[in-house]
Amino acid sequence: MFGRVKDVALLLGRIGVAVVFLAHGLQKWNNGIAGTAKFFEMSGIPLPTAAAVFAMTVEILGSVAFIAGFLLPLVGIGYVVISVGALLSGHIDNGLTGQGGYELVLVLALAGLALGFNGGRLSLDHLLWGRRRARREVEAGELANA
């Protein structure tokens, strides 16, 4: 019973984090690559066009994958990279809390990372790779006991 509740909680956490990143990605999509790159350049982000494409890809496609539970560690790391960029380019000077502070950026980055590496059984990653890994562990245990 507790395992199911935990998996649902992890799924809800993934959905919550992904929805926030997805909303930011859709804002960038509406601005286009050129508009996002221009904003990134004004913010001092190096390689602004490449950064815009990367951010839009992680925030849109990565968020869809995160909700589905696909490639969770990779998307979690992508969230951290984007968040570090946002933190250093626009939020760090505003302090932790208050207008423009980095509290939300920090929480989203770390929540994305944690959920990326502990996404639960309600995920494509578990369906594709987790069951195989669990079966190998059981087989290894049986061999050790033989």
Secondary structure, DSSP 8 states (H G I E B T S, - for coil): -HHHHHHHHHHHHHHHHHHHHHHHHHHHHHHHHHHHHHHHHHTT-SSHHHHHHHHHIIIIIIHHHHHHT-SHHHHHHHHHHHHHHHIIIIIGGG-SSSTT-SHHHHHHHHHHHHHHHS--SSSHHIIIIIHHHHHHHHHHHHHHH-
